Amino acid sequence: MTIEERIQRSETRIFKAVFPNTTNHYDTLFGGTAMQLMDEVAFIAATRFSRQRMVTVSSDKIDFTRPIPAGTIIELVGTVAKVGNSSIKVHVDIFIEQMYSEQREKAISGEFTLVAIDENKQPVSVVK
């Protein structure tokens, strides 16, 4: 399988409902919760690409362009953006969907770098 095919197959999509227990005092999704969900999607996408142990080593600029209100549905989309020797950069977007309409908009985007490790926690090649 080519790198491009592996990138395509590793795209990861997760849907969540935004409930009050995940919101802040403004009744919008707490930023830390959004970042946790984004890191999880990045981890899954990188693991699906490499099929190896992966750990997050950095998160790059994360842009919060729209607040995510309680009572909406969010879709997180993780896509492998770059493949290095032992690292994978994953771009993650969060889209807001209104529950009772077709309205959809991008709210947050960011990039996460993950590294493949062996059983001794040493970096290994992401492509076997």
Residue, then its C-alpha position, 0 to 999 in steps of 0.5 A: m500500500t502506498i503512503e497516500e493510500r495509508i493516509q486516506r485509510s487513516e482519516t478518523r472521524i468522531f462525532k460527539a454531542v456537547f452536553p452541559n457537563t463539558t461546557n464552561h461558564y459561558d455555556t460553550l465547550f471548555g477549551g481543554t475538553a476540545m484539546q483532549l478530544m483533538d489529541e485523541v483523534a490525532f492519536i487514533a489517526a496516527t495509530r491507524f496509519s502506522r499500526q504502532r505505539m504512538v505518543t503525542v510529542s507536541s501540539d502546534k497552533i490551535d485556532f479557536t475561531r468559533p465558540i461551540p455551544a451546548g446542545t450541538i453536535i461536533e465532528l472531529v476530523g483527523t487527517v495525516a498531514k506529514v509523515g517523517n521518519s519516526s513522527i507523524k503530523v496530524h491535522v485536526d478540525i472540529f466542525i459544529e452541527q446544529m442538532y435540528s438544522e443542516q447548518r455546519e461550520k468549522a470551529i477549531s483547527g490544530e496540528f499534533t505531532l506524534v512519534a512511534i515508539d518501541e517497547n523501550k519507549q525509543p523512537v522507531s520508523v513509522v513506516k514498516 
